[in-house]
Amino acid sequence: MMSEARVHRRVRVSGRVQGVGFRAATQAKAEACGVAGWVRNLPDGSVEAAFEGDAEAVAALVDFCRAGPRLARIEHLEVQEEPATGLTRFDLRQ
């Protein structure tokens, strides 16, 4: 059961993160953890995502982004704390 306190984190991941299934793996992990948000590729080759939900579940998603899927190579991860916005599902964005 999710707690009342929802958190929102925006992450930007750089390295070899496009063309390695990063978005699909992030979506699967988010759905398994009950986290709402979105993930998208950026023109500079990085990936950006927003996670919203229970603090522990969101932290698990941020930790997942530190390693990424098997073929990814993470060089840098930025995490920003933002106010919760009421997201209710997880989307893949272009």
Gaussian input, Z-matrix of N, CA and C with variables (Angstrom, degrees):
# hf/3-21g

backbone

0 1
 N
 C     1     B1
 C     2     B2     1     A1
 N     3     B3     2     A2     1     D1
 C     4     B4     3     A3     2     D2
 C     5     B5     4     A4     3     D3
 N     6     B6     5     A5     4     D4
 C     7     B7     6     A6     5     D5
 C     8     B8     7     A7     6     D6
 N     9     B9     8     A8     7     D7
 C    10    B10     9     A9     8     D8
 C    11    B11    10    A10     9     D9
 N    12    B12    11    A11    10    D10
 C    13    B13    12    A12    11    D11
 C    14    B14    13    A13    12    D12
 N    15    B15    14    A14    13    D13
 C    16    B16    15    A15    14    D14
 C    17    B17    16    A16    15    D15
 N    18    B18    17    A17    16    D16
 C    19    B19    18    A18    17    D17
 C    20    B20    19    A19    18    D18
 N    21    B21    20    A20    19    D19
 C    22    B22    21    A21    20    D20
 C    23    B23    22    A22    21    D21
 N    24    B24    23    A23    22    D22
 C    25    B25    24    A24    23    D23
 C    26    B26    25    A25    24    D24
 N    27    B27    26    A26    25    D25
 C    28    B28    27    A27    26    D26
 C    29    B29    28    A28    27    D27
 N    30    B30    29    A29    28    D28
 C    31    B31    30    A30    29    D29
 C    32    B32    31    A31    30    D30
 N    33    B33    32    A32    31    D31
 C    34    B34    33    A33    32    D32
 C    35    B35    34    A34    33    D33
 N    36    B36    35    A35    34    D34
 C    37    B37    36    A36    35    D35
 C    38    B38    37    A37    36    D36
 N    39    B39    38    A38    37    D37
 C    40    B40    39    A39    38    D38
 C    41    B41    40    A40    39    D39
 N    42    B42    41    A41    40    D40
 C    43    B43    42    A42    41    D41
 C    44    B44    43    A43    42    D42
 N    45    B45    44    A44    43    D43
 C    46    B46    45    A45    44    D44
 C    47    B47    46    A46    45    D45
 N    48    B48    47    A47    46    D46
 C    49    B49    48    A48    47    D47
 C    50    B50    49    A49    48    D48
 N    51    B51    50    A50    49    D49
 C    52    B52    51    A51    50    D50
 C    53    B53    52    A52    51    D51
 N    54    B54    53    A53    52    D52
 C    55    B55    54    A54    53    D53
 C    56    B56    55    A55    54    D54
 N    57    B57    56    A56    55    D55
 C    58    B58    57    A57    56    D56
 C    59    B59    58    A58    57    D57
 N    60    B60    59    A59    58    D58
 C    61    B61    60    A60    59    D59
 C    62    B62    61    A61    60    D60
 N    63    B63    62    A62    61    D61
 C    64    B64    63    A63    62    D62
 C    65    B65    64    A64    63    D63
 N    66    B66    65    A65    64    D64
 C    67    B67    66    A66    65    D65
 C    68    B68    67    A67    66    D66
 N    69    B69    68    A68    67    D67
 C    70    B70    69    A69    68    D68
 C    71    B71    70    A70    69    D69
 N    72    B72    71    A71    70    D70
 C    73    B73    72    A72    71    D71
 C    74    B74    73    A73    72    D72
 N    75    B75    74    A74    73    D73
 C    76    B76    75    A75    74    D74
 C    77    B77    76    A76    75    D75
 N    78    B78    77    A77    76    D76
 C    79    B79    78    A78    77    D77
 C    80    B80    79    A79    78    D78
 N    81    B81    80    A80    79    D79
 C    82    B82    81    A81    80    D80
 C    83    B83    82    A82    81    D81
 N    84    B84    83    A83    82    D82
 C    85    B85    84    A84    83    D83
 C    86    B86    85    A85    84    D84
 N    87    B87    86    A86    85    D85
 C    88    B88    87    A87    86    D86
 C    89    B89    88    A88    87    D87
 N    90    B90    89    A89    88    D88
 C    91    B91    90    A90    89    D89
 C    92    B92    91    A91    90    D90
 N    93    B93    92    A92    91    D91
 C    94    B94    93    A93    92    D92
 C    95    B95    94    A94    93    D93
 N    96    B96    95    A95    94    D94
 C    97    B97    96    A96    95    D95
 C    98    B98    97    A97    96    D96
 N    99    B99    98    A98    97    D97
 C   100   B100    99    A99    98    D98
 C   101   B101   100   A100    99    D99
 N   102   B102   101   A101   100   D100
 C   103   B103   102   A102   101   D101
 C   104   B104   103   A103   102   D102
 N   105   B105   104   A104   103   D103
 C   106   B106   105   A105   104   D104
 C   107   B107   106   A106   105   D105
 N   108   B108   107   A107   106   D106
 C   109   B109   108   A108   107   D107
 C   110   B110   109   A109   108   D108
 N   111   B111   110   A110   109   D109
 C   112   B112   111   A111   110   D110
 C   113   B113   112   A112   111   D111
 N   114   B114   113   A113   112   D112
 C   115   B115   114   A114   113   D113
 C   116   B116   115   A115   114   D114
 N   117   B117   116   A116   115   D115
 C   118   B118   117   A117   116   D116
 C   119   B119   118   A118   117   D117
 N   120   B120   119   A119   118   D118
 C   121   B121   120   A120   119   D119
 C   122   B122   121   A121   120   D120
 N   123   B123   122   A122   121   D121
 C   124   B124   123   A123   122   D122
 C   125   B125   124   A124   123   D123
 N   126   B126   125   A125   124   D124
 C   127   B127   126   A126   125   D125
 C   128   B128   127   A127   126   D126
 N   129   B129   128   A128   127   D127
 C   130   B130   129   A129   128   D128
 C   131   B131   130   A130   129   D129
 N   132   B132   131   A131   130   D130
 C   133   B133   132   A132   131   D131
 C   134   B134   133   A133   132   D132
 N   135   B135   134   A134   133   D133
 C   136   B136   135   A135   134   D134
 C   137   B137   136   A136   135   D135
 N   138   B138   137   A137   136   D136
 C   139   B139   138   A138   137   D137
 C   140   B140   139   A139   138   D138
 N   141   B141   140   A140   139   D139
 C   142   B142   141   A141   140   D140
 C   143   B143   142   A142   141   D141
 N   144   B144   143   A143   142   D142
 C   145   B145   144   A144   143   D143
 C   146   B146   145   A145   144   D144
 N   147   B147   146   A146   145   D145
 C   148   B148   147   A147   146   D146
 C   149   B149   148   A148   147   D147
 N   150   B150   149   A149   148   D148
 C   151   B151   150   A150   149   D149
 C   152   B152   151   A151   150   D150
 N   153   B153   152   A152   151   D151
 C   154   B154   153   A153   152   D152
 C   155   B155   154   A154   153   D153
 N   156   B156   155   A155   154   D154
 C   157   B157   156   A156   155   D155
 C   158   B158   157   A157   156   D156
 N   159   B159   158   A158   157   D157
 C   160   B160   159   A159   158   D158
 C   161   B161   160   A160   159   D159
 N   162   B162   161   A161   160   D160
 C   163   B163   162   A162   161   D161
 C   164   B164   163   A163   162   D162
 N   165   B165   164   A164   163   D163
 C   166   B166   165   A165   164   D164
 C   167   B167   166   A166   165   D165
 N   168   B168   167   A167   166   D166
 C   169   B169   168   A168   167   D167
 C   170   B170   169   A169   168   D168
 N   171   B171   170   A170   169   D169
 C   172   B172   171   A171   170   D170
 C   173   B173   172   A172   171   D171
 N   174   B174   173   A173   172   D172
 C   175   B175   174   A174   173   D173
 C   176   B176   175   A175   174   D174
 N   177   B177   176   A176   175   D175
 C   178   B178   177   A177   176   D176
 C   179   B179   178   A178   177   D177
 N   180   B180   179   A179   178   D178
 C   181   B181   180   A180   179   D179
 C   182   B182   181   A181   180   D180
 N   183   B183   182   A182   181   D181
 C   184   B184   183   A183   182   D182
 C   185   B185   184   A184   183   D183
 N   186   B186   185   A185   184   D184
 C   187   B187   186   A186   185   D185
 C   188   B188   187   A187   186   D186
 N   189   B189   188   A188   187   D187
 C   190   B190   189   A189   188   D188
 C   191   B191   190   A190   189   D189
 N   192   B192   191   A191   190   D190
 C   193   B193   192   A192   191   D191
 C   194   B194   193   A193   192   D192
 N   195   B195   194   A194   193   D193
 C   196   B196   195   A195   194   D194
 C   197   B197   196   A196   195   D195
 N   198   B198   197   A197   196   D196
 C   199   B199   198   A198   197   D197
 C   200   B200   199   A199   198   D198
 N   201   B201   200   A200   199   D199
 C   202   B202   201   A201   200   D200
 C   203   B203   202   A202   201   D201
 N   204   B204   203   A203   202   D202
 C   205   B205   204   A204   203   D203
 C   206   B206   205   A205   204   D204
 N   207   B207   206   A206   205   D205
 C   208   B208   207   A207   206   D206
 C   209   B209   208   A208   207   D207
 N   210   B210   209   A209   208   D208
 C   211   B211   210   A210   209   D209
 C   212   B212   211   A211   210   D210
 N   213   B213   212   A212   211   D211
 C   214   B214   213   A213   212   D212
 C   215   B215   214   A214   213   D213
 N   216   B216   215   A215   214   D214
 C   217   B217   216   A216   215   D215
 C   218   B218   217   A217   216   D216
 N   219   B219   218   A218   217   D217
 C   220   B220   219   A219   218   D218
 C   221   B221   220   A220   219   D219
 N   222   B222   221   A221   220   D220
 C   223   B223   222   A222   221   D221
 C   224   B224   223   A223   222   D222
 N   225   B225   224   A224   223   D223
 C   226   B226   225   A225   224   D224
 C   227   B227   226   A226   225   D225
 N   228   B228   227   A227   226   D226
 C   229   B229   228   A228   227   D227
 C   230   B230   229   A229   228   D228
 N   231   B231   230   A230   229   D229
 C   232   B232   231   A231   230   D230
 C   233   B233   232   A232   231   D231
 N   234   B234   233   A233   232   D232
 C   235   B235   234   A234   233   D233
 C   236   B236   235   A235   234   D234
 N   237   B237   236   A236   235   D235
 C   238   B238   237   A237   236   D236
 C   239   B239   238   A238   237   D237
 N   240   B240   239   A239   238   D238
 C   241   B241   240   A240   239   D239
 C   242   B242   241   A241   240   D240
 N   243   B243   242   A242   241   D241
 C   244   B244   243   A243   242   D242
 C   245   B245   244   A244   243   D243
 N   246   B246   245   A245   244   D244
 C   247   B247   246   A246   245   D245
 C   248   B248   247   A247   246   D246
 N   249   B249   248   A248   247   D247
 C   250   B250   249   A249   248   D248
 C   251   B251   250   A250   249   D249
 N   252   B252   251   A251   250   D250
 C   253   B253   252   A252   251   D251
 C   254   B254   253   A253   252   D252
 N   255   B255   254   A254   253   D253
 C   256   B256   255   A255   254   D254
 C   257   B257   256   A256   255   D255
 N   258   B258   257   A257   256   D256
 C   259   B259   258   A258   257   D257
 C   260   B260   259   A259   258   D258
 N   261   B261   260   A260   259   D259
 C   262   B262   261   A261   260   D260
 C   263   B263   262   A262   261   D261
 N   264   B264   263   A263   262   D262
 C   265   B265   264   A264   263   D263
 C   266   B266   265   A265   264   D264
 N   267   B267   266   A266   265   D265
 C   268   B268   267   A267   266   D266
 C   269   B269   268   A268   267   D267
 N   270   B270   269   A269   268   D268
 C   271   B271   270   A270   269   D269
 C   272   B272   271   A271   270   D270
 N   273   B273   272   A272   271   D271
 C   274   B274   273   A273   272   D272
 C   275   B275   274   A274   273   D273
 N   276   B276   275   A275   274   D274
 C   277   B277   276   A276   275   D275
 C   278   B278   277   A277   276   D276
 N   279   B279   278   A278   277   D277
 C   280   B280   279   A279   278   D278
 C   281   B281   280   A280   279   D279

   B1=1.4485
   B2=1.5273
   B3=1.3233
   B4=1.4517
   B5=1.5220
   B6=1.3145
   B7=1.4484
   B8=1.5194
   B9=1.3308
   B10=1.4558
   B11=1.5314
   B12=1.3292
   B13=1.4623
   B14=1.5258
   B15=1.3274
   B16=1.4645
   B17=1.5196
   B18=1.3085
   B19=1.4563
   B20=1.5202
   B21=1.3174
   B22=1.4640
   B23=1.5275
   B24=1.3135
   B25=1.4620
   B26=1.5171
   B27=1.3389
   B28=1.4627
   B29=1.5215
   B30=1.3250
   B31=1.4587
   B32=1.5193
   B33=1.3158
   B34=1.4647
   B35=1.5143
   B36=1.3300
   B37=1.4537
   B38=1.5210
   B39=1.3270
   B40=1.4594
   B41=1.5182
   B42=1.3128
   B43=1.4597
   B44=1.5184
   B45=1.3214
   B46=1.4723
   B47=1.5232
   B48=1.3452
   B49=1.4616
   B50=1.5325
   B51=1.3150
   B52=1.4645
   B53=1.5248
   B54=1.3329
   B55=1.4576
   B56=1.5200
   B57=1.3315
   B58=1.4720
   B59=1.5327
   B60=1.3391
   B61=1.4594
   B62=1.5184
   B63=1.3270
   B64=1.4671
   B65=1.5278
   B66=1.3394
   B67=1.4673
   B68=1.5215
   B69=1.3256
   B70=1.4641
   B71=1.5276
   B72=1.3218
   B73=1.4658
   B74=1.5275
   B75=1.3302
   B76=1.4621
   B77=1.5168
   B78=1.3233
   B79=1.4621
   B80=1.5284
   B81=1.3224
   B82=1.4664
   B83=1.5281
   B84=1.3218
   B85=1.4648
   B86=1.5256
   B87=1.3366
   B88=1.4663
   B89=1.5206
   B90=1.3165
   B91=1.4624
   B92=1.5221
   B93=1.3302
   B94=1.4641
   B95=1.5260
   B96=1.3312
   B97=1.4723
   B98=1.5272
   B99=1.3339
   B100=1.4598
   B101=1.5179
   B102=1.3353
   B103=1.4605
   B104=1.5312
   B105=1.3263
   B106=1.4602
   B107=1.5210
   B108=1.3427
   B109=1.4558
   B110=1.5024
   B111=1.3178
   B112=1.4619
   B113=1.5234
   B114=1.3402
   B115=1.4639
   B116=1.5204
   B117=1.3409
   B118=1.4649
   B119=1.5244
   B120=1.3448
   B121=1.4568
   B122=1.5218
   B123=1.3252
   B124=1.4569
   B125=1.5268
   B126=1.3347
   B127=1.4688
   B128=1.5297
   B129=1.3245
   B130=1.4699
   B131=1.5261
   B132=1.3505
   B133=1.4590
   B134=1.5148
   B135=1.3131
   B136=1.4678
   B137=1.5269
   B138=1.3179
   B139=1.4588
   B140=1.5201
   B141=1.3370
   B142=1.4588
   B143=1.5193
   B144=1.3366
   B145=1.4570
   B146=1.5146
   B147=1.3234
   B148=1.4592
   B149=1.5175
   B150=1.3209
   B151=1.4653
   B152=1.5158
   B153=1.3323
   B154=1.4609
   B155=1.5153
   B156=1.3216
   B157=1.4546
   B158=1.5072
   B159=1.3123
   B160=1.4527
   B161=1.5322
   B162=1.3254
   B163=1.4724
   B164=1.5218
   B165=1.3178
   B166=1.4684
   B167=1.5280
   B168=1.3225
   B169=1.4650
   B170=1.5342
   B171=1.3242
   B172=1.4695
   B173=1.5261
   B174=1.3277
   B175=1.4716
   B176=1.5246
   B177=1.3289
   B178=1.4683
   B179=1.5251
   B180=1.3355
   B181=1.4664
   B182=1.5252
   B183=1.3212
   B184=1.4661
   B185=1.5255
   B186=1.3394
   B187=1.4680
   B188=1.5259
   B189=1.3368
   B190=1.4589
   B191=1.5325
   B192=1.3296
   B193=1.4668
   B194=1.5253
   B195=1.3075
   B196=1.4705
   B197=1.5300
   B198=1.3376
   B199=1.4602
   B200=1.5272
   B201=1.3399
   B202=1.4575
   B203=1.5184
   B204=1.3386
   B205=1.4611
   B206=1.5311
   B207=1.2915
   B208=1.4682
   B209=1.5299
   B210=1.3111
   B211=1.4623
   B212=1.5315
   B213=1.3237
   B214=1.4689
   B215=1.5277
   B216=1.3273
   B217=1.4666
   B218=1.5263
   B219=1.3156
   B220=1.4572
   B221=1.5214
   B222=1.3384
   B223=1.4578
   B224=1.5220
   B225=1.3398
   B226=1.4709
   B227=1.5266
   B228=1.3214
   B229=1.4640
   B230=1.5202
   B231=1.3180
   B232=1.4668
   B233=1.5168
   B234=1.3241
   B235=1.4627
   B236=1.5223
   B237=1.3232
   B238=1.4585
   B239=1.5150
   B240=1.3250
   B241=1.4566
   B242=1.5181
   B243=1.3309
   B244=1.4518
   B245=1.5228
   B246=1.3251
   B247=1.4685
   B248=1.5270
   B249=1.3226
   B250=1.4665
   B251=1.5265
   B252=1.3356
   B253=1.4666
   B254=1.5229
   B255=1.3299
   B256=1.4533
   B257=1.5153
   B258=1.3265
   B259=1.4668
   B260=1.5210
   B261=1.3303
   B262=1.4651
   B263=1.5192
   B264=1.3302
   B265=1.4691
   B266=1.5160
   B267=1.3337
   B268=1.4575
   B269=1.5212
   B270=1.3320
   B271=1.4650
   B272=1.5227
   B273=1.3333
   B274=1.4715
   B275=1.5004
   B276=1.3120
   B277=1.4576
   B278=1.5172
   B279=1.3169
   B280=1.4659
   B281=1.4962
   A1=109.28
   A2=117.32
   A3=120.74
   A4=110.66
   A5=115.16
   A6=120.10
   A7=109.59
   A8=116.16
   A9=121.94
   A10=111.41
   A11=117.04
   A12=120.91
   A13=110.75
   A14=115.36
   A15=120.16
   A16=108.61
   A17=115.78
   A18=121.29
   A19=108.61
   A20=115.13
   A21=121.42
   A22=107.23
   A23=116.09
   A24=121.57
   A25=108.45
   A26=115.38
   A27=121.30
   A28=106.58
   A29=116.34
   A30=120.28
   A31=109.76
   A32=113.90
   A33=121.16
   A34=106.48
   A35=115.54
   A36=122.29
   A37=108.56
   A38=116.37
   A39=119.61
   A40=109.91
   A41=114.13
   A42=122.26
   A43=107.71
   A44=116.86
   A45=119.89
   A46=107.03
   A47=115.40
   A48=120.38
   A49=113.04
   A50=117.80
   A51=120.55
   A52=108.32
   A53=115.47
   A54=120.60
   A55=113.54
   A56=116.67
   A57=120.87
   A58=111.88
   A59=116.75
   A60=120.92
   A61=114.27
   A62=116.97
   A63=120.28
   A64=111.58
   A65=117.58
   A66=119.97
   A67=111.75
   A68=117.44
   A69=120.28
   A70=111.89
   A71=116.59
   A72=120.18
   A73=111.06
   A74=116.62
   A75=120.73
   A76=110.29
   A77=116.97
   A78=120.52
   A79=110.91
   A80=117.51
   A81=120.78
   A82=111.25
   A83=116.88
   A84=121.39
   A85=110.33
   A86=117.21
   A87=120.99
   A88=111.07
   A89=116.69
   A90=120.11
   A91=111.04
   A92=117.63
   A93=121.34
   A94=111.66
   A95=116.64
   A96=121.78
   A97=112.91
   A98=117.70
   A99=120.87
   A100=113.48
   A101=116.32
   A102=121.70
   A103=109.12
   A104=116.72
   A105=122.59
   A106=108.86
   A107=115.88
   A108=119.90
   A109=112.10
   A110=115.97
   A111=121.72
   A112=109.42
   A113=114.87
   A114=121.97
   A115=108.04
   A116=116.06
   A117=119.82
   A118=110.76
   A119=114.77
   A120=121.73
   A121=108.61
   A122=116.79
   A123=122.00
   A124=109.50
   A125=117.54
   A126=121.08
   A127=114.17
   A128=118.17
   A129=120.38
   A130=113.30
   A131=117.64
   A132=121.38
   A133=113.99
   A134=117.59
   A135=120.67
   A136=109.79
   A137=115.65
   A138=122.87
   A139=107.58
   A140=115.31
   A141=121.28
   A142=108.14
   A143=116.74
   A144=121.01
   A145=109.66
   A146=115.35
   A147=122.58
   A148=107.25
   A149=116.01
   A150=122.37
   A151=108.75
   A152=116.35
   A153=120.51
   A154=109.61
   A155=115.37
   A156=120.77
   A157=110.62
   A158=115.12
   A159=122.52
   A160=109.76
   A161=116.50
   A162=121.06
   A163=112.56
   A164=117.98
   A165=120.93
   A166=111.36
   A167=116.85
   A168=121.06
   A169=110.61
   A170=116.63
   A171=119.86
   A172=109.98
   A173=116.85
   A174=120.24
   A175=110.59
   A176=118.09
   A177=121.39
   A178=110.65
   A179=117.48
   A180=120.69
   A181=111.08
   A182=117.30
   A183=120.37
   A184=109.25
   A185=117.28
   A186=120.77
   A187=111.34
   A188=116.82
   A189=120.45
   A190=110.31
   A191=116.71
   A192=120.48
   A193=111.93
   A194=118.66
   A195=121.35
   A196=111.15
   A197=116.68
   A198=121.75
   A199=112.02
   A200=116.82
   A201=121.71
   A202=111.86
   A203=116.33
   A204=120.25
   A205=110.41
   A206=116.06
   A207=123.42
   A208=114.18
   A209=118.78
   A210=121.14
   A211=114.30
   A212=116.84
   A213=120.19
   A214=110.81
   A215=114.84
   A216=121.34
   A217=106.59
   A218=116.53
   A219=121.77
   A220=109.19
   A221=115.43
   A222=120.70
   A223=111.65
   A224=116.23
   A225=119.33
   A226=109.53
   A227=115.86
   A228=122.18
   A229=108.41
   A230=116.51
   A231=122.72
   A232=107.29
   A233=117.15
   A234=121.92
   A235=108.05
   A236=116.07
   A237=121.78
   A238=109.27
   A239=116.26
   A240=122.14
   A241=107.63
   A242=116.94
   A243=122.24
   A244=108.87
   A245=118.52
   A246=120.53
   A247=110.91
   A248=116.34
   A249=120.92
   A250=108.83
   A251=115.74
   A252=120.71
   A253=113.12
   A254=118.09
   A255=120.77
   A256=114.85
   A257=117.88
   A258=120.83
   A259=109.56
   A260=116.66
   A261=120.30
   A262=114.54
   A263=118.17
   A264=120.56
   A265=108.98
   A266=116.41
   A267=120.45
   A268=108.72
   A269=116.33
   A270=122.19
   A271=111.95
   A272=114.64
   A273=121.62
   A274=106.44
   A275=117.15
   A276=121.61
   A277=109.12
   A278=115.49
   A279=120.89
   A280=111.74
   D1=135.56
   D2=-178.73
   D3=-79.71
   D4=145.27
   D5=177.23
   D6=-76.77
   D7=168.36
   D8=178.50
   D9=-66.89
   D10=-33.23
   D11=-175.06
   D12=-80.06
   D13=107.18
   D14=176.45
   D15=-96.65
   D16=142.48
   D17=176.74
   D18=-119.40
   D19=160.78
   D20=179.93
   D21=-135.26
   D22=127.03
   D23=176.88
   D24=-127.87
   D25=138.27
   D26=172.74
   D27=-110.70
   D28=131.50
   D29=179.96
   D30=-123.12
   D31=150.74
   D32=172.37
   D33=-130.53
   D34=124.98
   D35=-174.56
   D36=-117.52
   D37=129.49
   D38=177.73
   D39=-123.45
   D40=161.75
   D41=-174.53
   D42=127.81
   D43=-147.50
   D44=173.82
   D45=-90.41
   D46=88.52
   D47=-174.18
   D48=-126.10
   D49=-4.38
   D50=174.67
   D51=-109.64
   D52=142.59
   D53=-179.66
   D54=80.38
   D55=13.61
   D56=-178.68
   D57=-125.19
   D58=12.53
   D59=179.20
   D60=79.77
   D61=20.53
   D62=-176.62
   D63=-63.23
   D64=-46.85
   D65=-178.35
   D66=-63.17
   D67=-46.34
   D68=-179.20
   D69=-64.58
   D70=-40.46
   D71=178.80
   D72=-66.63
   D73=-37.79
   D74=178.32
   D75=-66.21
   D76=-42.35
   D77=177.96
   D78=-61.76
   D79=-44.57
   D80=179.85
   D81=-62.23
   D82=-42.93
   D83=179.14
   D84=-64.84
   D85=-43.64
   D86=179.59
   D87=-61.55
   D88=-45.54
   D89=179.98
   D90=-64.53
   D91=-37.89
   D92=177.99
   D93=-66.22
   D94=-31.58
   D95=-178.88
   D96=-91.22
   D97=-5.36
   D98=-178.15
   D99=73.11
   D100=32.83
   D101=-178.38
   D102=-104.42
   D103=135.56
   D104=176.10
   D105=-92.72
   D106=165.92
   D107=176.23
   D108=144.19
   D109=-148.65
   D110=-178.71
   D111=-160.70
   D112=164.89
   D113=176.11
   D114=-145.38
   D115=141.30
   D116=-179.41
   D117=-150.12
   D118=153.75
   D119=171.57
   D120=-81.28
   D121=144.22
   D122=175.26
   D123=-108.87
   D124=154.15
   D125=-176.98
   D126=-58.32
   D127=-25.99
   D128=-178.53
   D129=-81.81
   D130=4.00
   D131=178.17
   D132=95.10
   D133=-3.18
   D134=177.87
   D135=-91.32
   D136=174.45
   D137=176.83
   D138=-123.57
   D139=137.93
   D140=176.86
   D141=-118.82
   D142=143.00
   D143=179.08
   D144=-145.69
   D145=154.62
   D146=173.07
   D147=-125.14
   D148=134.45
   D149=-179.68
   D150=-124.98
   D151=133.87
   D152=178.61
   D153=-139.31
   D154=132.45
   D155=178.30
   D156=160.97
   D157=-156.23
   D158=177.65
   D159=-58.50
   D160=138.26
   D161=-175.11
   D162=-54.37
   D163=-43.19
   D164=-178.37
   D165=-66.08
   D166=-40.82
   D167=-179.77
   D168=-68.47
   D169=-40.68
   D170=178.02
   D171=-64.68
   D172=-40.43
   D173=177.47
   D174=-60.84
   D175=-36.89
   D176=177.88
   D177=-64.11
   D178=-37.06
   D179=177.68
   D180=-68.64
   D181=-41.36
   D182=177.44
   D183=-61.69
   D184=-43.28
   D185=177.35
   D186=-61.36
   D187=-39.99
   D188=176.89
   D189=-58.52
   D190=-40.69
   D191=-179.01
   D192=-67.74
   D193=-23.08
   D194=177.74
   D195=-66.79
   D196=-28.23
   D197=-179.27
   D198=-108.67
   D199=-38.26
   D200=-178.66
   D201=71.17
   D202=-177.70
   D203=175.76
   D204=-70.46
   D205=171.24
   D206=-172.13
   D207=-51.71
   D208=-42.52
   D209=-174.83
   D210=-86.36
   D211=-6.46
   D212=-179.43
   D213=-76.89
   D214=155.32
   D215=172.11
   D216=-131.65
   D217=106.39
   D218=-175.97
   D219=-85.13
   D220=125.45
   D221=177.13
   D222=-104.06
   D223=-33.01
   D224=-177.35
   D225=-154.10
   D226=141.08
   D227=176.94
   D228=-131.61
   D229=124.10
   D230=173.76
   D231=-107.88
   D232=136.43
   D233=178.26
   D234=-126.98
   D235=128.01
   D236=176.92
   D237=-119.90
   D238=134.89
   D239=174.16
   D240=-86.92
   D241=129.87
   D242=179.81
   D243=-133.48
   D244=161.84
   D245=177.52
   D246=-67.93
   D247=144.60
   D248=176.36
   D249=-63.03
   D250=142.17
   D251=-176.19
   D252=-117.07
   D253=-0.88
   D254=179.01
   D255=88.12
   D256=22.34
   D257=177.38
   D258=-59.07
   D259=143.46
   D260=-176.20
   D261=-124.06
   D262=-8.18
   D263=178.59
   D264=-145.89
   D265=173.02
   D266=179.98
   D267=-113.85
   D268=128.44
   D269=-176.53
   D270=-119.91
   D271=146.32
   D272=166.38
   D273=-90.51
   D274=127.24
   D275=178.17
   D276=-112.83
   D277=157.59
   D278=178.83
   D279=-81.71

